[in-house]
Amino acid sequence: MIRERSRPNATFLGLQTRLADNVKRIRKQKKWTQEEAAWQCGIATRLLQRIEAEDVNLTFVTFA
């Protein structure tokens, strides 16, 4: 059976925007590049870029 992809609801999109804005704000406060911030967080630079661009569906596992 093929599962349909559900579209994110407004609450999810709002949280995703807040997360992206906060990540960017903190990174800029620390005067870190995306590469340095990703290294400090232990994630790939591309993942950090996707977080800031609101182009990724994160789980709590990502933050653990």
CNS distance restraints for C-alpha pairs under 8 A (distance, minus, plus):
assign (resid   8 and name CA) (resid  12 and name CA) 6.06 0.50 0.50
assign (resid   8 and name CA) (resid  13 and name CA) 6.55 0.50 0.50
assign (resid   9 and name CA) (resid  13 and name CA) 6.34 0.50 0.50
assign (resid  10 and name CA) (resid  14 and name CA) 6.05 0.50 0.50
assign (resid  11 and name CA) (resid  15 and name CA) 6.28 0.50 0.50
assign (resid  12 and name CA) (resid  16 and name CA) 6.12 0.50 0.50
assign (resid  13 and name CA) (resid  17 and name CA) 6.16 0.50 0.50
assign (resid  14 and name CA) (resid  18 and name CA) 6.23 0.50 0.50
assign (resid  15 and name CA) (resid  19 and name CA) 6.08 0.50 0.50
assign (resid  16 and name CA) (resid  20 and name CA) 6.19 0.50 0.50
assign (resid  16 and name CA) (resid  54 and name CA) 6.21 0.50 0.50
assign (resid  17 and name CA) (resid  21 and name CA) 6.09 0.50 0.50
assign (resid  17 and name CA) (resid  54 and name CA) 6.46 0.50 0.50
assign (resid  18 and name CA) (resid  22 and name CA) 6.06 0.50 0.50
assign (resid  19 and name CA) (resid  23 and name CA) 6.11 0.50 0.50
assign (resid  19 and name CA) (resid  51 and name CA) 7.85 0.50 0.50
assign (resid  19 and name CA) (resid  52 and name CA) 7.97 0.50 0.50
assign (resid  20 and name CA) (resid  24 and name CA) 6.22 0.50 0.50
assign (resid  20 and name CA) (resid  51 and name CA) 5.78 0.50 0.50
assign (resid  20 and name CA) (resid  52 and name CA) 4.50 0.50 0.50
assign (resid  20 and name CA) (resid  53 and name CA) 6.85 0.50 0.50
assign (resid  20 and name CA) (resid  54 and name CA) 6.11 0.50 0.50
assign (resid  21 and name CA) (resid  25 and name CA) 6.04 0.50 0.50
assign (resid  21 and name CA) (resid  52 and name CA) 7.02 0.50 0.50
assign (resid  22 and name CA) (resid  26 and name CA) 6.05 0.50 0.50
assign (resid  23 and name CA) (resid  27 and name CA) 6.07 0.50 0.50
assign (resid  23 and name CA) (resid  51 and name CA) 7.96 0.50 0.50
assign (resid  23 and name CA) (resid  52 and name CA) 6.71 0.50 0.50
assign (resid  24 and name CA) (resid  28 and name CA) 6.08 0.50 0.50
assign (resid  24 and name CA) (resid  52 and name CA) 6.32 0.50 0.50
assign (resid  25 and name CA) (resid  29 and name CA) 6.12 0.50 0.50
assign (resid  26 and name CA) (resid  30 and name CA) 6.29 0.50 0.50
assign (resid  27 and name CA) (resid  31 and name CA) 6.17 0.50 0.50
assign (resid  27 and name CA) (resid  32 and name CA) 5.44 0.50 0.50
assign (resid  27 and name CA) (resid  33 and name CA) 7.33 0.50 0.50
assign (resid  27 and name CA) (resid  34 and name CA) 7.57 0.50 0.50
assign (resid  27 and name CA) (resid  37 and name CA) 6.42 0.50 0.50
assign (resid  28 and name CA) (resid  32 and name CA) 6.07 0.50 0.50
assign (resid  28 and name CA) (resid  33 and name CA) 7.86 0.50 0.50
assign (resid  32 and name CA) (resid  36 and name CA) 5.65 0.50 0.50
assign (resid  32 and name CA) (resid  37 and name CA) 5.75 0.50 0.50
assign (resid  33 and name CA) (resid  37 and name CA) 6.14 0.50 0.50
assign (resid  34 and name CA) (resid  38 and name CA) 6.00 0.50 0.50
assign (resid  34 and name CA) (resid  45 and name CA) 6.42 0.50 0.50
assign (resid  34 and name CA) (resid  48 and name CA) 6.89 0.50 0.50
assign (resid  34 and name CA) (resid  49 and name CA) 7.05 0.50 0.50
assign (resid  35 and name CA) (resid  39 and name CA) 6.22 0.50 0.50
assign (resid  35 and name CA) (resid  45 and name CA) 5.35 0.50 0.50
assign (resid  36 and name CA) (resid  40 and name CA) 6.12 0.50 0.50
assign (resid  37 and name CA) (resid  41 and name CA) 6.16 0.50 0.50
assign (resid  37 and name CA) (resid  48 and name CA) 7.92 0.50 0.50
assign (resid  38 and name CA) (resid  42 and name CA) 5.97 0.50 0.50
assign (resid  38 and name CA) (resid  43 and name CA) 5.15 0.50 0.50
assign (resid  38 and name CA) (resid  44 and name CA) 5.84 0.50 0.50
assign (resid  38 and name CA) (resid  45 and name CA) 5.12 0.50 0.50
assign (resid  38 and name CA) (resid  47 and name CA) 7.99 0.50 0.50
assign (resid  38 and name CA) (resid  48 and name CA) 5.98 0.50 0.50
assign (resid  39 and name CA) (resid  43 and name CA) 6.24 0.50 0.50
assign (resid  39 and name CA) (resid  44 and name CA) 7.25 0.50 0.50
assign (resid  39 and name CA) (resid  45 and name CA) 7.46 0.50 0.50
assign (resid  43 and name CA) (resid  47 and name CA) 6.71 0.50 0.50
assign (resid  43 and name CA) (resid  48 and name CA) 7.12 0.50 0.50
assign (resid  44 and name CA) (resid  48 and name CA) 6.59 0.50 0.50
assign (resid  45 and name CA) (resid  49 and name CA) 6.24 0.50 0.50
assign (resid  46 and name CA) (resid  50 and name CA) 6.17 0.50 0.50
assign (resid  47 and name CA) (resid  51 and name CA) 6.15 0.50 0.50
assign (resid  47 and name CA) (resid  56 and name CA) 7.89 0.50 0.50
assign (resid  48 and name CA) (resid  52 and name CA) 6.24 0.50 0.50
assign (resid  49 and name CA) (resid  53 and name CA) 6.13 0.50 0.50
assign (resid  50 and name CA) (resid  54 and name CA) 6.02 0.50 0.50
assign (resid  50 and name CA) (resid  55 and name CA) 4.88 0.50 0.50
assign (resid  50 and name CA) (resid  56 and name CA) 5.72 0.50 0.50
assign (resid  51 and name CA) (resid  55 and name CA) 6.08 0.50 0.50
assign (resid  51 and name CA) (resid  56 and name CA) 5.84 0.50 0.50
assign (resid  58 and name CA) (resid  62 and name CA) 6.31 0.50 0.50
assign (resid  59 and name CA) (resid  63 and name CA) 7.24 0.50 0.50
assign (resid  60 and name CA) (resid  64 and name CA) 6.35 0.50 0.50
